Amino acid sequence: DRSDLTIVGHAAGTRGYMSPEQAAGRRNLTIHSDIFSLGVTLYHLAARKHPFQNNQGQIGLVSAPPLSGQRPDFPVALTSLIDQMLAVVAARRPSNLQARFQQALRS
């Protein structure tokens, strides 16, 4: 209930987990923004390091290194899905995650 945690006119969130469009200050975010943030979280959990490490200010300007290079023991379908979730362009991120995760985990 603290009013000093958010500043009017600024994006709320942790910069390293914001989608490129959210970090750019866009107001009409879609589910694709949340998918990017979830992708960052899943990558971080799987690789045990942030996908952009010390370059978090570069989110949206550079692509994350492929998760398969960090976790070759993971199923290719799963690392590929997480990599797709981190696409710089929102329209290139998957929409139906439930079906995609079920498919990836079966492979």
Buried (B, 14 or more C-beta within 10 A) or exposed (E): EEEEEEEEEEBEEEEBBBBBBBBEEBEEBBEBBBBBBBBBBBBBEBBEEBBBEEEBEEBBEEBBBBBBEBBEEBBEBBBBBBBBBBBBEBEEBBEEBEEBBEEBEEE
